[in-house]
Amino acid sequence: MRKWIYISVAVLMAAIVVVIVVLALRVRSLSREKARLQRNTETLMTDCERYRTSDSLSGARVQALELNLKEFERFRAEDAARIKELKAKNYDLSQVNKTQAQTIIRLQSIPRDTVVLVDSIPIPAKAVHCGDAWYDFDGVLTEESFSGELRNRDSLLLVETVKYKRCFFFKTKKVKDRKLDVVSKNPHTEIVGVEHIVIEK
């Protein structure tokens, strides 16, 4: 009889330990989810920070939005559809970045006389050319029309910074903060918006 009491107590203790471990894992998972949602709330409430580098290039900094795959497909359906067009699988995604920029170039040039042939007939016109390392503009103006071509070149530098939580001066795998900096090397370009989405696995 005493043997069955010991067995029952042992089984009960084992069941309690299993329940405690399962609940501890669940609490840990919910704590991570809560921290992720807090970071996402902060990200959504914070505007894109625009700045100038030391050599006056345009830059922008934004915090990361951490979404799981279902959230990404639900809240960024247009981006998910575009990624499918690229023949990429959504479940293979790691990050999605979007950058909005505008380029404003002040054009200034002295027109020069030229001749344009239309159906072998010479037509007097004015030609314009201006440019630098980042753009070229060529145009021709006749009495009746204008035609031209603008070629703009840009180079974007993207830098992701990840800060991890520390425990007794040791770095853990838990993310404390994640930011993306985007800088345009074209001095005519202004970064007006950045979005940085990290897909949680």
C-alpha positions in Angstrom: 0.0 0.0 0.0 2.8 2.4 1.0 4.5 1.6 -2.4 1.5 2.8 -4.3 1.4 6.0 -2.2 5.1 6.7 -3.1 4.4 6.0 -6.8 1.3 8.3 -6.7 3.3 11.0 -5.0 6.2 10.6 -7.5 3.7 10.7 -10.5 2.1 13.8 -9.0 5.4 15.5 -8.5 6.5 14.7 -12.0 3.2 16.1 -13.3 3.7 19.3 -11.3 7.3 19.7 -12.7 6.0 19.2 -16.2 3.3 21.8 -15.7 5.8 24.2 -14.2 8.2 23.7 -17.1 5.4 24.1 -19.7 4.1 27.3 -18.0 7.6 28.7 -17.7 8.1 28.2 -21.4 4.8 29.8 -22.1 5.5 32.8 -19.9 8.9 33.2 -21.6 7.2 33.1 -25.1 4.6 35.6 -24.0 7.3 37.9 -22.6 9.2 37.8 -25.9 5.9 38.5 -27.8 5.1 41.4 -25.4 8.6 42.9 -25.9 8.3 42.6 -29.7 4.9 44.3 -29.6 6.2 47.1 -27.4 9.1 47.6 -29.9 6.7 47.6 -32.8 4.4 50.2 -31.0 7.4 52.4 -30.4 8.5 52.0 -34.1 5.0 52.9 -35.4 4.8 56.0 -33.1 8.2 57.3 -34.1 8.7 59.2 -37.4 11.5 58.6 -39.8 14.5 60.7 -38.5 16.1 62.6 -41.4 19.5 64.1 -41.0 22.6 65.4 -43.0 26.0 63.7 -42.8 29.2 65.7 -42.2 29.5 66.2 -46.0 25.9 67.3 -46.4 24.5 64.1 -47.9 20.9 63.2 -47.1 20.3 60.4 -44.6 17.4 58.8 -42.7 17.1 56.5 -39.8 14.2 54.3 -38.8 13.5 51.6 -36.2 12.7 48.1 -37.4 9.1 46.8 -37.5 9.2 43.1 -36.5 6.5 41.1 -38.1 5.9 37.4 -38.3 5.0 35.9 -41.8 1.2 36.0 -41.2 1.3 39.6 -40.0 3.5 40.6 -43.1 1.1 38.9 -45.5 -1.9 40.5 -43.8 -0.6 44.1 -43.2 1.7 44.3 -46.2 -0.3 42.4 -48.8 0.9 44.5 -51.7 4.5 44.0 -50.8 3.9 40.2 -50.4 2.3 40.1 -53.8 5.2 42.0 -55.4 7.7 39.5 -53.8 5.8 36.6 -55.3 6.2 38.3 -58.7 10.0 38.2 -58.1 9.7 34.4 -57.8 10.6 34.5 -54.2 8.9 32.6 -51.4 7.5 34.6 -48.5 8.6 32.0 -46.0 12.2 32.6 -47.2 12.0 36.3 -46.3 14.4 37.8 -43.8 13.9 41.6 -44.3 12.0 44.0 -46.5 13.2 47.6 -46.9 11.6 50.4 -48.7 13.2 53.8 -49.3 11.5 56.9 -50.8 13.7 59.6 -52.2 13.3 62.7 -54.3 15.9 64.2 -56.6 15.8 67.9 -57.2 18.4 69.3 -59.6 18.8 72.9 -60.4 19.5 73.0 -64.1 21.6 75.9 -65.6 23.2 76.0 -69.0 23.8 78.3 -71.9 21.9 77.2 -75.0 23.9 76.9 -78.2 22.7 77.0 -81.8 22.3 73.7 -83.6 20.4 72.1 -86.5 17.9 69.2 -86.3 17.1 67.1 -89.4 13.4 66.2 -89.8 12.7 64.3 -92.9 16.0 65.5 -94.3 15.0 69.1 -93.8 17.3 71.1 -91.5 15.5 73.0 -88.8 17.3 75.6 -86.6 17.2 74.8 -82.9 18.8 75.4 -79.5 20.7 72.7 -77.7 21.3 72.5 -74.0 23.7 70.2 -72.1 24.5 70.2 -68.4 25.5 67.6 -65.8 27.9 66.4 -63.2 29.0 63.1 -61.7 25.4 62.3 -60.7 23.3 63.4 -63.7 23.3 64.4 -67.4 20.7 66.5 -69.1 20.6 67.0 -72.8 17.8 68.9 -74.6 16.9 70.3 -78.0 14.3 73.1 -78.5 12.9 74.0 -81.9 10.1 76.5 -82.6 7.5 73.8 -82.3 8.8 71.3 -79.7 11.2 70.3 -77.0 12.9 67.0 -76.6 15.4 66.0 -74.0 16.8 63.3 -71.8 17.7 63.3 -68.1 19.9 60.5 -66.7 20.1 60.4 -62.9 22.5 58.2 -61.0 22.3 57.4 -57.3 24.0 55.2 -54.8 22.4 54.2 -51.5 24.2 53.1 -48.4 22.1 50.9 -46.1 23.4 50.2 -42.6 21.5 48.1 -40.0 22.4 48.5 -36.4 21.3 45.8 -33.9 21.7 46.3 -30.1 21.3 43.2 -28.0 20.2 42.9 -24.3 22.9 42.2 -21.8 22.9 39.9 -18.8 25.7 40.4 -16.3 27.8 42.2 -19.0 27.3 39.4 -21.5 25.5 39.9 -24.7 22.4 37.8 -25.2 20.5 36.9 -28.3 17.5 39.0 -27.3 17.2 42.1 -29.5 16.9 45.4 -27.6 16.8 47.7 -30.6 17.2 47.5 -34.3 17.7 50.4 -36.7 18.4 51.0 -40.3 20.3 54.0 -41.7 20.0 54.9 -45.4 22.3 57.5 -46.9 22.2 58.7 -50.5 25.6 59.5 -52.0 23.9 61.7 -54.6 24.0 65.3 -53.2 20.9 66.2 -55.2 18.8 63.4 -53.6 16.8 63.8 -50.4 15.7 60.7 -48.5 12.1 61.4 -47.6 11.0 58.0 -46.1 12.3 54.6 -45.0 10.6 51.4 -43.9 12.5 48.5 -42.4 10.6 45.3 -41.7 12.2 42.3 -40.1 10.4 38.9 -40.6 10.5 36.9 -37.4 10.9 33.2 -37.9 
